[in-house]
């Protein structure tokens, strides 16, 4: 990128900051007092603060939905975060307000607006497109498992967020946060910042307070990475802890649904609501407990005391521009030790695992073969209406290559081409052989072997290095804000030259990795770190909405 273009980008940042509340200004980051009532700021309000306000009658769920819709409308033309607003959100909020008035409160999320990723199915007036016109107008027989749990918990599904199309499983040359249906999502910490993906809109929406929090999905990095780049806490649950039923799939062995929120405790509240068994997803039958752990109760300031935390150093490789990340990681180790943890450094996964991880093709085979089977088997075949008559991957590819708004061939279908060229699906013995390599690579010879062999409670990694190995074995990860690139950082653009991948104030995170169904423990470690550092508050977005509850209540 030329020096002049970089200067232009910097000037645009300053110009846009005059159109919206500047991040370190007084309006959006302080509580508002109107007629003697104090209202929390929606960019950093917590689940518990909203619950107290609703219970005390200070504001209603209708007020909340009204405020959040206004906030979305303020910035959506600039950032392209939300693709669908729930047209019934206000009436649902009114019903939940009436329940509260009659003494019925379903739980901590009662009446609280949540955004969900655009590949999570709902039986309502919203579309579930995965960012593709191929699925526009298609309808489902029921809510997805996680959407049903959200509604049962009393949450208001406010809308659906944009995503990297097909959860980043279509093109070899597209961009994070782009979909044909939703356009290009941008993150809010630098002008035209890469939001990462594929849960791009969920990350940006939660980050700047377009809802209390959001749901994302992950196959390998799609919750963790956009949480990191949007200064959020993200929980990538164990595969099977949350239902994937009627979520547009990639791989039943790796797909999972999880929360993206501004604090560890807010993420824990959301996980508490969506976790649990679902007869429509047989992977949830592996949940080893009938009563869920208390994920919110796991938020313990002393959570790191006496814990053994390992660092698989040979998974961390030097990349250009990573010096600030690695320096912050070393500082984070000190924080963990001061919090009472014993950090066992310089651990290594085996040479076999390292070679498979960096050079092997088993992980690609598993995703390709699963997708060929799971897209029709777990989703397309279950549609009640299918206006574009797409019943398998080949038909979806054909639609995409002939529908102009899908931007083909400029954005190719290379991932699908590879999947179809594989020549077999997940019922083939060759698939099983590849899957066994995955299990060995991340299991006994990888991260699970390190945890077992060294009697560890968890591993830590900079979040940019954390998703790949847990993805192969379906184990959980929690990311928490760790730092930001300094103000003198040279801009690094994506391969299309259209998005800022690294630059001033772009956030990065710290990940805690554990064994299957260890979410409660990981939450406790992440919370203990978060409360000692409060990194999220050190830098604020350059663009935020102005509307607050104080503008809505009594208006």
N, C-alpha and C positions, 0 to 999 in steps of 0.2 A: 504494500500500500504506500502511496506517495505521502510525503510530509504534508502537502497541501490538503489532501483529503482527510488526513488525521486532524488537521486544524479545523476543517469544516465540521467534522463530527463533534469536536469539542465545543465549537460555537453553537451547534444545534442543541447540545445538551443544555447549555446555558439558556438558550432561547426557550426551549420547552419548559424549563423550570419556572419561567415566568407565567406560563399558561396554567400551571397546576400548583398546588401548595408545595413549596420547596421542602425537601425532606427534613432539614434541620430547623424549619420554621416553627412558629409557636402554635399555629392553629390546629394542625392535624395530630400533633403529638402530645397535646395536653388534654386533660379532662375539660369538658365544657360545662359551664354553670348557667342555667336558664331558669329564671323564676325560683331561685333557691335550690334547684335540683342539679345534681352533678351527674354528668353523662360521660361514660368512658369513650376514649378514642377508638374507632373501629379498626385502625391499622394494627393495634397491639392489644385489643381487648381479649380476655380469656373466656373459656367456657364457664368457669365459676363466676366471673363478674357478670356475664350475661344472665346466667341462671338467677343470681341474686336480684338483678334489676327486674327480671320478669316476675319473680316471686313477690317482690315488694310492690309491684304495680307501677314502678317508675316508667316503664315502657312496655309495649306489647310485642308479641311476635309479628303482628302486622306492621308495627313501626320498624322492626328490624328488617323485614323483607323489603319494605318501602325504601329504607335507607340503602340497603345493599344493591337493590336494582338501580337506584340513582347513581351509586358509585360505579357500577358496571357501565352504565350509559355514559358516564363522564370520560372514561378512558378506553372503552372497547374499540373505538374507531382507530385509536393509536396503537394499541397493544394486541388486539385480536385475541382476546382471552376466552370469551364465552361465545359458543356457537348457538346455544339454545337456552332461552329463558323459559322456565316452567310457567305457562299461562295460568296455571291453577295455584301458583305459589301463595298469592294473597288469600285466596279462599281456604287453602289448607291451613295457613297461619291463623286465620280467624277461627277455624274449627279447633285448633290446638289452644288458642286463647280461651275459647269457651270451655274446653275440658279443664284447663287450669282453674278457671273461675268456679267450676263445679267441684274442685278438690281433687281432680285426677291429674297426676303428673307422671308421665310414663318413665321418666328417668332424667339424667343430667342434660341430655340433648333436646328435651322437650321444647319445641318451638324455635329451635336454633337453625338458621339457614346453612346448608352445606352444598358445595358444588361437587359434581362427580364427572369423571372423565367421559369423553364422548364415545367410548366403546363399551360402557356399562349399560346393560339393557334395562329399560323401564317400560311398563305398560301404562302409558299416559299419552299426553299430546306432544311429547318431545320425540324427536328422531334419535335413533342410535345408529350412527353412520360409520364409526371408526374413521371419520374424516373423508369418506368416499361417497360419491354420488351413486355408486352401485347399490348402496344400502338405503338411500333416501326413500322414505315412504314405506319401508318394510316394517312390519309389526310383529310383536311377540305375544306368546300365549299368557305371559305373566311377567312380573318384575324379575330381574336377576336376583340371586340369593342375597347379595349385599344390599341392593336397593330395598328389598323387602325388610331386611333387618333395620335399615335406617328408618324406614317409615314406622316400624313397630316401636322403635326407640323414641319416636316423636320428633325426629328431625324433619325439617322442610327441605326437600330436594329443590334447590333454588334454580339450578340449570345445569347444563353440560358444557364442559370445557373442550377447547381445541386440543389437538394432539398431533404428534408426528404421525402421518397417515398410516393406518393399519399398524399402529404401535411400532413404527420404524421397521416394518417388515414388508416393504415393497421394493424400494429403490436402493441402488448402490450410490446414487449421486444426488440425493435430495438434501434437505436441510432439516435440522431439528425444529420441531414446532410448526412445520408446514403441512397442511392438508388441502386437498382440492376443495373440500367443503368449507373449511374455516379460514383459509389463507395462512399467512405467516404470523405466528405469535412471537412477540418480543418480550424479553425480561426487562425489569424496571431498574436495574442498578447501573446501566449505562445505555446510552442511545443505541438502538438496534443491537442490543445484547442477545447473544444466543441463549435461549431459555433452557437448552438441553432438552432431552426427551426420553421416553415419548410422552410422559405425563406433563407436557409443557404448560398448557393452560391451567391445570390444577396447581402447578407450582407458582405461577405468576399470580393467579387469583388469590391463593392463600397468603402470599407474601405481602400484597398491598391491600389486604382487607376487603376483597370483593365478596367474601363470605367468612364465616368463622374459620373454616378449614375445608379441606377437599379430599376426595378419594382419587388415587392413582392406581395404575396397574403396572406390574413389572414382570418381565421375562428375564432380562439381564440388564439392570441399571435404570429402568424406566421410572422408578420412584426415587431411587437414591440419587441419581445424577441431577434431575431437575430440582430436587429438594436442596442439594448442595448449591447449585447455581442461583437459586432464589432465596438463599439464606433461611432455610426451613429445617425443621425436624422431619425426617421421613422414616417410616417403619415399613421395611420390606418383610412381611410375615413369612413364616414357614409355609411352604406349599401345602395347602390343605387346612390351614388354620382359618382361612376365610374362603367362602364359596366362590367358585368361578362360574357357576351355572348362569348361562345367558349373558356372559361377558364375551365379546368377540375374541376368539382365542388365537394364540400362536402355538403354544405347547402345553399340554396337560401336565407335563413333568416339571415345568419351570414357571408357569403363569401363577401370579398371586395378586391379590388386591389389598391395598393398604392405605393408611392415612398420611397426609401431608399437612403439617400444621406449624404454627409459629413457636410453639413451646412443646417440650416433651410431654407435659401433662395433658395438653390439648390433644396431642396425637394419641395418648393413652386412652383418653375418653372416647375417641372415635374408634380405636381398635376394640375397646370393650363392647361397643355397640354392634360391630360387624362380624366379630369372630364367632365361631361355633359351627356345629354340624348342620348339614343340609342334605336331605335325601337325594337332591338333584345333582350333587357333586360327591362321588364316592370317595374322593381323596379326603374329604372331611371326616370320614369314618375312622381315619387313623389318629384323630385327636385323642391323646391319651388320658383325657380327663372329662368327666361328665359336667363338672362345674368349672367354668373358666377361672383362671387365675385373676387376682385383683390387679389389673394392669395399672389402674390409677393409684392404688395403694402402694404399688412398687416404686412410686416416685419418692425416693428416700434420700435425703441429703447425705446420709452416711453409707450409701449403697456401695461405695468402692472399698470400704474398710475391710481389710483382710483378704481381698480378692487377688487372684493371680491372673495377670493380663499378659498375653504374649504378643510378640511382633514378628510376623513372617517376613523378614527383611528381603529375601530374594524375590518377593512379589513386587516390591517397590523398585521401579526402574527410573533412571533419570530421563526426564523429558525437558525440552527447551521451555524455559519460563517457569519451571516448577520450584525454583529456589524459595519463594515466599511460602509455598505450601509445605515444603519439607522443613523449613525453619519453624513454622507454626506447629507442625507435628511434633518436633522435638520439645517445644514449649508445652504442648499438651501432655506429653509423657511426664513432665515435671509436675503438672497439676494433678495427674492421677496418683503419683507417688505421694504427694503432700496430702491427698485425700485418703491415704491409708492402703493403697494398692501396691502390690509387688509386681513390678514390670520385668518380665523375662524377655530380654532383647536378643537380637541376632539368631532367631530361629529360622529354619529354612524348610520349605516343602522339598520333597525328594527331587532328584534330577529328572526322573521319569515324569513326575507330575509337572515340573516346570517346562519340560520339553513339550508335553501334550498341551499344556495351557497356552504356550506361545506359538507353537508350530503345528499342533495336531488339527485334524479335521473332524474329529468325532462330534464335537459340540455343534458344528454346522449341520452335520448329517441328522442329528437328533431333532434340531429345530425344523429343518426342511421336511423330514418325513412326518413329524408330528403335525405340522401345519397342513400338509396335503390331506391328512386324515381328519384333523380336529376342526378345521374351518367348516367343512360340510357336516361332519358328524355331530359336533357339539353346538353348532350355531345355525348354519344355513338351512339344514333340514328341519329345524324347529320353528322357522318363521311361519306365522299365520298368513301373512301376505308378503309377496316377494315381487314387487312391480317390475324389476329389471330382469327377472328370471335368471338369477345367478345361483347356481346350485353346487358349484365346486370351484376350485381354484382356477382351472382352465377358463371357465366362463367368466369369472371375475377379471382375470387378466384380459380376456378378449374385450369385455366392456371397457376396461380402463384404457386400453390402447386405441379405442375408437370413439371415446367420449371426450370432446375437445377440452372441457374444463378440468380434466384429469392431468393436463399438462404433459402428456406423453407425445413425443419421446424425450422432450427436454429433461423430464424426470423419468428415468427408465423403470422397467419392471424387473430389474436384474435379480433381485432376491427371489422373486417368484419363478423366473426362468431357471434358476439353479434348483429350486425345489422340484419343479416339474421334470427337469432333466435328470434328477437323481434316479428316477425310474422305479422307486418303491416307496411304500408308506410305512407306518409304524407297526404293521403286522409282519414285516419281513425279518428273517433272522439277522440280516445285515444291520438292521436298525438296532436290534437287541445288543449286538456286539459293540456298536458305537456307544450305546447307553452305558454299558458296563465299563467302558474306558472312562466316561465322564465320572461315574461313581468312584472309580479308583483314583482318578486325578484329584478330585476335591475331597475324597473321603480318606481312607487309610493313608494314602501317600500325600495328602494335601492338608487342608486346614483342619479337618476333623481328626486326622492322625496327630497333628501338633497338639490339639486340645487334649486328646486322650493321653498321649505319651508324656506330656509335661504337666498333667493334672491342672490344666488351666480352666478358668471360669469363662474366659472370652479372649478374642484377639482384637487388636486395633489396627487400622490402616487409614491413611488419607482416603477420603471417600472416592476420589478418582481412581483408586486402585482396588476398591473393595467389592464391586458387584460380581465379577466374573466367576470366581470359584464357588461362592455360595449358590450362584444360579445353577451350577451343574448338579448340585445335590439337594437343592430346594430348602436351604437353611436360612435362618433369619439374619437380618442386619438392621441396625438403627444408625442413622446419620444425624449429626447435630452440628450446628454452625461452629467453625473453628477459626475462621479468619477471612481476610479480604486481600486482594491484590493491592499493592500500594498505589498512591496517586500518581507516581511517575512511571507506572508500568507501560511498556510499549504495546500498542494494540496488536493482537493476533487475530486474523480473520479466519472464517471457515473456508472450505475449499472452493466455494462459489464466490467468495469475496463479499458476501451479503450480510454476514452476521459477525459481531465481535465475540470471539470465543474467550479471550482473556484481555483485560484492560483495567483501568483504575476502578477500584471499588467492587469488582466482580467477586462474589463470595466463593468460599470453598469450605468443605466439611471434614469432620472426623467420624469414622465409622467403628461401631462395636459389632463384632461377628460372633455368633454362638452356634450351639448345636440345635437340632430340631426342637421346636416348641419351647425355646428358652427366652421368649420375648419378655417375660416379666423381669428376668435378671438383666437383660440388655437395657431395658427401660430404666432400671434402677441405676445402672452405671452411667447411662447417657444423662440422666437427670442430675446425678451428683456432679458430673463434669459441667453441665450447662449452668447449674446454680452457682458454681464457683467462678465462672468466666463471663456469662451473659454476653457472649460475643455478638449475638444478633443485634444488640442495641448500639454497637459501635459505629455502624454505617447504616444510613437509611437510603431508600430508593430515591432516584432523582425525580420520579414522577409518582404522585399519589392522588387519589380523588379527594375532593373537598367535603363532600356531603357527610355529615355526622348525625347521630341520633338527635342531637340538640336542634338540628334543622328540621326534623320530621315531627317530633313529639309536640302535639298541640298546634301544628301548623294548619 
